[in-house]
Amino acid sequence: MRLSDFIMDRLLYIVIFLVNVLLVLLVIGLDFLSAGVQLKPGNMVYIFVLSLAGLSLFLILDFVSKRAYYRRLADLLRQQEEPDKTVMLNGAANREQRLVQDLMQARHRLYMDELTRYRQRQDYHRSFMNQWVHHMKTPVSVIGLLIQQFRETGAAANARELLESIEEENDRLYYGLDMILQMARLDQFELDVQVRRVDLNGLIRSVINDNKKACIRQAIYPKLESGEPQMEVETDEKWMRFVLNQLTVNAIKYSRTEPVGAAAELDAKRLMYTVERTAQGISVHVADEGIGIPEQDVPRVFDAFFTGDNGRLTSGSTGMGLFLAKQVCNRLGHRLTVSTREGGGSTFSVAFAGESIHKEVM
């Protein structure tokens, strides 16, 4: 900042000071005049010049003390391609400048936190897209092979079996497309929430019906147990359907590690849905009789892209289903937990408190 700019910024103070000096001289002159003594004009000019000199000295010293700070600001303005250096502003000469420094550093921290979250979301999206594309290539390839097999044989004897296989792969495609859609919607979660009273019993029956073909293929028999004919909670029906569907798909996937074709020859397994009312509110438990989760994997089961040891036993694991379900529950104010024993099945529970909807969503 130039000295002229510095003085122009303080022009109002300078004018007020000079007017005040003139008023003081006027009062002194009138006082002398009332006493019969006349103040010489030269003395009045001398007093005015001394006051002006004092003001000039103050302004010069003030400018010199702040010049290094202003130079630093000018240097930072010329280095706009390096915004991180803005927080390196130092050399504050007074409390006002220290407040400016503190404000800039606080805003920079908020900016860096937001940038970190944005980059993290970008990394999640990039990793998810890579895994999703790889995951989608499998059913597409299988469908292509099945069509080729049907053309080569030209027989209708195994047409039913081929169609069932194609239908199964089509379900996997639909599931993958739905997951990426929910992933995209999650970024604008607050704009896509409609909170109302939802009957959990009816919602669970609908989810079971959506997955009945997968249950039949895996010889799994779902069952709903509820303490009351209707169990209503405040939630978003569409998002809660997604959560329950993820828990159901996960339970079906890890109920068996045998090939699907062999499932019909195995003992049937149950998939239990339990809805209960407790002192804290209403809870839903989804319990399977599957392979369970190894103890060392339990703390990370809701982490993004984590598949664990079980993910190596089954194909098509992306590690995003439970992560998205957990994110949805957190944003709705519900609590998603898991209890499991390796080789003894897993139970995922969603707890709905009396006032569970998150205020930010509302």
Secondary structure, 3 states (H helix, E strand, C coil): CCHHHHHHHCHHHHHHHHHHHHHHHHHHHHHHHHCCCCCCHHHHHHHHHHHHHHHHHHHHHHHHHHHHHHHHHHHHHHCCCCHHHHHHCCCCCCHHHHHHHHHHHHHHHHHHHHHHHHHHHHHHHHHHHHHHHHHHHHHHHHHHHHHHHHHHHCCCCCHHHHHHHHHHHHHHHHHHHHHHHHHHHHCCHHHHCCEEEEEHHHHHHHHHHHCHHHHHHCCEEEEEEECCCCCEEEEEHHHHHHHHHHHHHHHHHCCCCCCHHHHHHCCCEEEEEEEEEECCEEEEEEEECCCCCCHHHHHHCCCCCCCHHHHCCCCCCCCCHHHHHHHHHHHHCCEEEEEECCCCCEEEEEEEECCCCCCCCC
